[in-house]
Amino acid sequence: MPADTVVYPLVQMGPMNVTVDEDVTSRLFRDAPPRAILYLASGYFNLTNNYRRSIVDQCQATFEILTAAPEVILVLL
């Protein structure tokens, strides 16, 4: 049976120059195909200006975002 979901554990430790999470997330936003649906769930997702620009201005995929704080979604509108 083909998989329809992929889960990748990522790590981010900026003070130690480890930016795997940021690098992978940015690439995912940038390279997602036009008909893809990205389901993003995070209790601590930091919607940086770079992420916001990628989602709103560059990404051709559709997003479903689940966050701990509903105010995050207002930033995208």
Buried (B, 14 or more C-beta within 10 A) or exposed (E): EEEEEEEEEEEBEEEEEEBEBBEEBBEBBEEBEEEEEBEBEEEEBEBEEEBBEBBEEEBEBEBEBEBEEEEBEEEEE
